[in-house]
């Protein structure tokens, strides 16, 4: 099947340096563009398939309508592809970045990721290692490790051997732990050499900046997360959209809670600093991608109130409804209107920083107007207020952290005892030479990373079942294979 003229015109802006990958035996008869090959390799990986069993906000199987990490990823990929196409970036690169953006997630999503990172740091200290030399655990860094290391393989090379442009699009936080932030990073020391190869040619002044394709992927992720989770939990009855659309009193009360929550976290701007109405109006351009802008209390409250009170806004369809979601045609129509309007408004408002420059890698930037970022942040804050910080979720997540921490400690204890029997057979040959207290620091780092690969690569259900077996909480477990 041939490529369209639009696709050829877009990819013509990418040069040989962008298309470069490590040499391997590519099929000369393969009709696909290199970026199409990247995408196809990604969707056929077990790491991508595993997302069907990984938490989005709640675990898979909680209800038929909740999105899993896989369905979220597919929706992000769709939005990234459309946005990249509109702005002039390669749709294939933008979609590929979205396809792999969550493949490094630990079981139970961000809760498991943070628990695993803390547990790895504790073991590193116990083993006499610098935690930063190990690298902790971060979902984006694990993604980069998955697609570039022996954890996946294509031809005779480790990893999927993706093009430089596609790999750079996956570097949402293009630095190692501690270089810019200790909250987010995109590669471990074990992959530092490969990250340097990918970032070769990036202008010095953009050392810590993402490529435009990574910016497209990140904004598509933010939009999908905010809008789709609001939709899911409105259907579940957790977020009272009808009440918020109809009651000024309810809006005032929730607006005050949103402001108080941001204030507790130190994320409110002082009124004298200015906030979303900054004079330049440049939005996210040039901002490090690890925290949102700061807004004043008045801006945050006004944005929330306007969003729900607007008679022609995305929540207008809820003004005539009563009670929680009931599956009626009217309620489903209101949800569809909300989703369509919000996604359209949030995607259509972004623009290239330089309309005359190619929207390719590091030759441009994505500008997200601050008023648009504020709407997205209000939606995400609403989810935290009604769902994630609810006591039901807190107790649920407490148990998830315990499972992940226990699994890491149990497997580390096996390594310390020189016994790899509880590890999968494909890991045992790699772990065995690394056992023993007299091993060099580099061997201990590699051993700890392999343990993290194993625990971090489990699905939610796989982690829960393995934890029950290793802690003796099942009477008959021989046939309960992962």
Buried (B, 14 or more C-beta within 10 A) or exposed (E): EEEEEEBEEBBEBBEEEBBBBBEEEEEEEEEBBBBBBBBEBBBEBEBBEBBEBBBBBBBBEBEEEBBBBBBBBBBBBBBBBBBBBBBBBBBBBBBBBBBBBBBBBBBBBBBBBBBBBBBBBBBBEEBEBEBBBBBBBBBBBBBBBBBBBEBBEBEEBBBBBBBBBBBBBBBBBBBBBEEBBEEBBBBBBBBEEBBEBBBEBBEEEBEBBBBBBBBBBBBBBBBBBBBBBBBBBBBBEBBBBBBBBBBEEBBEEBBEBBBEBBEEEEBBBEEEEBBBEEEEEBBBBEBBBBEBBBBBBEBBBBBBBEBBBEEEBBBBBBBEBEEBBEEEEEBBEBBEBBBEBBBEBBBEBBBBBEEEBBBBBBBBBBBBBBBBBBBBBBBBBBBBBBBBEEEEBEEBBEEBBEBBBBBBBBBBEBBBEEEBEBBEEEBEEBBEEBBEEEBEEEBBBBBBBBBBBBBBBBBBBBBBBBBBBBEEEEEEBEEEEE
